[in-house]
């Protein structure tokens, strides 16, 4: 009875090993696919991370520190995209709009410049230009952060694949031990069931 139970548990373990191997393979594929897509989409934009010659030195110290390790590199990864979005684009947008968001600038433009005569004034033209700049900055920043989010999902999938493969290896070892134990138990039971003094 014990040998049969060991075999059932071991076969169930082998089934779980197969499931984990499939899951690990799918997670590996997902990680690779996402990583390649994120890299290719970012590389196609030809964005170069700022250097001391292209505005890095003028940034606040915290933002400069976040970007220094990527200085001069082509933007191709999620962490680079996050740093560029939050510590370069966002800083320049905040500076250009004196801390206002796109929504606030756009609302101000609509309120002050809806009259065609007012829209023709230099103040409204400048405000309209700022509105356009903020819109473009928000759009680019959002796209970069979406890319970062997908890259993070890919990284998590890679870790999940590793966990699945390690778990599959552990279960395979346990299943092997289970089969070994069932065989040993079966042999012991067979030996105990022989009449005393019987010979094989």
C-alpha positions in Angstrom: 0.0 0.0 0.0 2.8 2.4 0.9 4.7 1.5 -2.3 1.5 2.3 -4.4 1.1 5.6 -2.6 4.7 6.5 -3.3 4.2 5.8 -7.0 1.0 7.8 -7.2 2.6 10.8 -5.5 5.7 10.5 -7.7 3.7 10.3 -10.9 1.7 13.4 -9.7 5.1 15.1 -9.1 6.2 14.2 -12.7 3.0 15.8 -14.0 3.7 19.0 -12.1 7.3 18.9 -13.5 5.8 18.9 -17.0 3.5 21.7 -16.2 6.3 23.8 -14.6 8.5 23.1 -17.6 5.8 24.4 -20.0 5.2 27.4 -17.8 8.9 28.1 -17.6 9.2 27.8 -21.4 6.3 30.2 -22.0 7.7 32.7 -19.4 11.1 32.5 -21.1 9.5 33.2 -24.5 7.5 36.1 -23.1 10.5 37.6 -21.4 12.6 37.4 -24.6 9.8 38.7 -26.8 9.0 41.7 -24.6 12.7 42.5 -24.2 13.3 42.4 -27.9 10.2 44.5 -28.7 11.0 47.1 -26.1 14.6 47.3 -27.4 13.6 47.6 -31.0 10.9 50.2 -30.5 13.2 52.4 -28.3 16.2 52.0 -30.7 14.0 53.1 -33.6 13.5 56.5 -31.9 17.3 57.3 -31.9 17.2 58.9 -28.5 20.6 59.6 -26.9 20.7 60.0 -23.2 22.0 63.5 -22.2 25.6 64.2 -21.4 27.3 67.2 -19.7 27.4 68.9 -23.1 23.7 68.3 -23.8 22.1 69.6 -20.6 23.0 67.0 -18.0 25.1 69.5 -15.9 22.2 72.0 -15.7 19.8 69.5 -14.1 19.1 69.4 -10.3 21.5 67.1 -8.5 19.0 64.3 -7.9 18.0 64.2 -11.5 21.6 64.5 -12.7 22.5 61.5 -10.4 19.7 59.4 -11.9 20.9 60.1 -15.5 24.7 60.1 -15.1 25.1 56.3 -15.4 23.4 56.4 -18.8 25.1 59.5 -20.1 25.7 59.4 -23.9 24.1 55.9 -24.3 21.4 55.2 -26.8 18.0 54.7 -25.1 17.1 51.1 -25.6 16.0 49.8 -22.1 13.2 50.2 -19.7 15.3 51.7 -16.9 16.8 54.2 -19.3 13.3 55.2 -20.5 12.1 55.7 -16.9 15.1 57.9 -16.0 14.8 59.9 -19.2 11.0 60.4 -18.7 11.1 61.3 -15.0 14.5 63.1 -14.7 14.9 64.9 -18.0 11.6 65.4 -19.9 9.6 66.1 -16.7 12.2 68.5 -15.3 12.2 70.6 -18.5 8.4 70.6 -18.7 8.2 71.7 -15.1 10.7 74.5 -15.7 9.0 75.6 -19.0 5.5 75.8 -17.4 6.6 77.0 -13.9 5.4 73.9 -12.3 2.0 73.7 -14.1 0.7 70.5 -15.7 -0.4 70.2 -19.3 -4.0 70.2 -18.1 -3.5 73.5 -16.2 -1.7 75.2 -19.2 -4.4 74.0 -21.6 -7.2 75.2 -19.3 -5.5 78.6 -19.0 -5.2 78.8 -22.8 -8.8 78.0 -23.4 -9.9 80.5 -20.8 -7.8 83.4 -22.0 -7.5 82.8 -25.7 -10.8 81.5 -27.0 -11.6 84.9 -28.4 -9.9 85.2 -31.9 -8.7 88.7 -31.1 -7.0 87.5 -27.9 -5.7 84.4 -29.7 -3.7 86.7 -32.1 -1.9 88.4 -29.2 1.7 87.5 -28.4 0.8 86.4 -24.9 -1.7 83.9 -26.3 0.7 82.7 -29.0 3.3 82.1 -26.4 0.8 80.3 -24.2 -0.4 78.2 -27.2 3.3 77.3 -28.0 3.7 76.2 -24.3 0.5 74.2 -24.5 1.8 72.4 -27.6 5.2 71.8 -25.9 3.5 70.4 -22.8 1.3 68.1 -24.9 4.2 66.7 -26.8 6.3 66.3 -23.7 3.5 64.5 -21.9 2.9 62.2 -24.9 6.6 61.3 -25.2 6.9 60.8 -21.4 3.8 58.6 -21.3 5.1 56.4 -24.2 8.5 56.0 -22.5 6.9 55.0 -19.2 4.6 52.5 -21.0 7.7 51.0 -22.5 9.3 50.9 -19.1 6.2 49.1 -17.7 6.4 46.5 -20.5 10.1 46.0 -19.9 9.4 45.4 -16.2 6.7 42.8 -17.1 9.4 41.1 -19.3 11.8 41.1 -16.4 9.3 39.6 -14.1 8.5 36.9 -16.7 12.2 36.1 -16.8 12.3 35.7 -13.0 9.1 33.6 -13.1 10.8 31.3 -15.7 13.8 30.8 -13.4 11.5 29.9 -10.5 9.5 27.5 -12.6 12.7 25.7 -13.8 14.2 25.5 -10.3 10.9 24.2 -8.9 10.7 21.6 -11.8 14.2 20.4 -11.0 13.3 20.1 -7.3 10.1 18.2 -8.0 11.9 15.9 -10.5 14.4 15.0 -7.7 11.6 14.4 -5.2 9.7 12.2 -7.8 12.9 10.2 -8.4 13.3 9.7 -4.6 9.6 8.7 -4.5 10.0 6.0 -7.1 13.2 4.8 -5.4 11.4 4.6 -2.0 8.4 2.8 -3.5 10.7 0.2 -5.0 12.6 -0.2 -1.8 9.4 -0.5 0.2 8.0 -3.1 -2.3 11.2 -5.2 -2.0 11.0 -5.0 1.8 7.4 -6.1 1.8 8.1 -9.0 -0.5 10.9 -10.2 1.7 8.8 -9.9 4.8 6.0 -11.9 3.2 8.2 -15.0 2.4 7.8 -18.0 4.8 10.5 -18.2 7.3 13.4 -20.3 6.0 12.2 -20.1 2.3 14.9 -19.7 -0.3 14.8 -18.0 -3.7 
